[in-house]
Amino acid sequence: MRILLIGARGFLGARLAARLEAEGHVLRCPGRAELDLARAHQADWPALLQGVEAVVNAAGLLRGAAMEAVHHHGPAALFEASAAAGIPRLVQISALGAAVEAGSDFLRGKGRAEAHLLRLRAAGGHDGWCVLRPSLVVGRGGGSTGLFAALAALPVPLRLAEGRWPIQPLHVGDLCAAVVALLAAPRPLPASLDLVGPAVLTTDALTATLRRWLGLAPRPPIALPAPLLRLAARLGAVWPGASLTPETLAMLAAGSTGDPAPAEAALGWRARPLPLALAAEPAVAADRWHARL
């Protein structure tokens, strides 16, 4: 299948590109010089869509002034152009909790893009278009993984707040497998699917899981006092590359859980338990070094 993949240089997109090519798909992956999603308009897309049988949008930002453009305006233009071009399959990788009235800029932008896609799907009968809503995605090189690995790699692990925020993480490899399955699934596709791991974890449990993956001895965590946690998040908002910001902290506090059954029924897909998925890609010395930076 000839696929236009947007966001192929990001954490998820790079893994997805490798997996799709391994499955025999032919990819078109425009770089920023060819397409700046934050400034893209509907007229920018037809040349990129020529000869394409499917579109996958894996672009995303956790921070920055361009979030609304990258999460909403650019994808909306892509969806309009895809509808005009008659693209039969389109996969929008959104996020669990995305909604027009969500509590964070990240989730609101993703939610607006979802709403635009779903309106076009309903109006045009695009039954091969689907929104995927993954929970927190774990894997080497991911921002959330970097945050929790950093907490885990300290001599005494740090706890976020009370350590009981609920999350249902899945490994990036399992998210890629879900996209592959969706592209091969018979139409009509579900309009949207939540993608979550098989077990609900607390933030403490995720930190402990990553500490084991790093090959470090288990240690009980100590709490980062709430004022220090808020200060760290505010500093992260202005520190380039930091994963802990007021926005990410609020999303973690809100929780990220869902039901894996609909995706399993629709795709025959089920995420692996996180420890098993991590064990398939064992940590090396560089992972421990990076976590301690």
Rosetta blueprint (number, residue, H / E / L):
1 M L
2 R E
3 I E
4 L E
5 L E
6 I E
7 G L
8 A L
9 R L
10 G L
11 F H
12 L H
13 G H
14 A H
15 R H
16 L H
17 A H
18 A H
19 R H
20 L H
21 E H
22 A H
23 E L
24 G L
25 H L
26 V E
27 L E
28 R E
29 C L
30 P L
31 G L
32 R L
33 A L
34 E L
35 L L
36 D L
37 L H
38 A H
39 R H
40 A L
41 H L
42 Q H
43 A H
44 D H
45 W L
46 P H
47 A H
48 L H
49 L H
50 Q L
51 G L
52 V L
53 E L
54 A E
55 V E
56 V E
57 N E
58 A L
59 A L
60 G L
61 L L
62 L L
63 R L
64 G L
65 A L
66 A L
67 M H
68 E H
69 A H
70 V H
71 H H
72 H H
73 H H
74 G H
75 P H
76 A H
77 A H
78 L H
79 F H
80 E H
81 A H
82 S H
83 A H
84 A H
85 A H
86 G L
87 I L
88 P L
89 R E
90 L E
91 V E
92 Q E
93 I E
94 S L
95 A L
96 L L
97 G L
98 A L
99 A L
100 V L
101 E L
102 A L
103 G L
104 S L
105 D H
106 F H
107 L H
108 R H
109 G H
110 K H
111 G H
112 R H
113 A H
114 E H
115 A H
116 H H
117 L H
118 L H
119 R H
120 L H
121 R H
122 A H
123 A H
124 G H
125 G L
126 H L
127 D L
128 G L
129 W E
130 C E
131 V E
132 L E
133 R E
134 P E
135 S L
136 L L
137 V E
138 V E
139 G L
140 R L
141 G L
142 G L
143 G H
144 S H
145 T H
146 G H
147 L H
148 F H
149 A H
150 A H
151 L H
152 A H
153 A H
154 L L
155 P L
156 V L
157 P L
158 L E
159 R E
160 L L
161 A L
162 E L
163 G L
164 R L
165 W L
166 P E
167 I E
168 Q L
169 P L
170 L E
171 H E
172 V H
173 G H
174 D H
175 L H
176 C H
177 A H
178 A H
179 V H
180 V H
181 A H
182 L H
183 L H
184 A H
185 A L
186 P L
187 R L
188 P L
189 L L
190 P L
191 A L
192 S E
193 L E
194 D E
195 L E
196 V L
197 G L
198 P L
199 A L
200 V L
201 L E
202 T E
203 T H
204 D H
205 A H
206 L H
207 T H
208 A H
209 T H
210 L H
211 R H
212 R H
213 W H
214 L L
215 G L
216 L L
217 A L
218 P L
219 R L
220 P L
221 P L
222 I E
223 A E
224 L L
225 P L
226 A H
227 P H
228 L H
229 L H
230 R H
231 L H
232 A H
233 A H
234 R H
235 L H
236 G H
237 A H
238 V H
239 W L
240 P L
241 G L
242 A L
243 S L
244 L L
245 T L
246 P H
247 E H
248 T H
249 L H
250 A H
251 M H
252 L H
253 A H
254 A H
255 G L
256 S E
257 T L
258 G L
259 D L
260 P L
261 A H
262 P H
263 A H
264 E H
265 A H
266 A H
267 L H
268 G L
269 W L
270 R L
271 A L
272 R L
273 P L
274 L H
275 P H
276 L H
277 A H
278 L H
279 A H
280 A L
281 E L
282 P L
283 A L
284 V L
285 A H
286 A H
287 D H
288 R H
289 W H
290 H H
291 A H
292 R L
293 L L
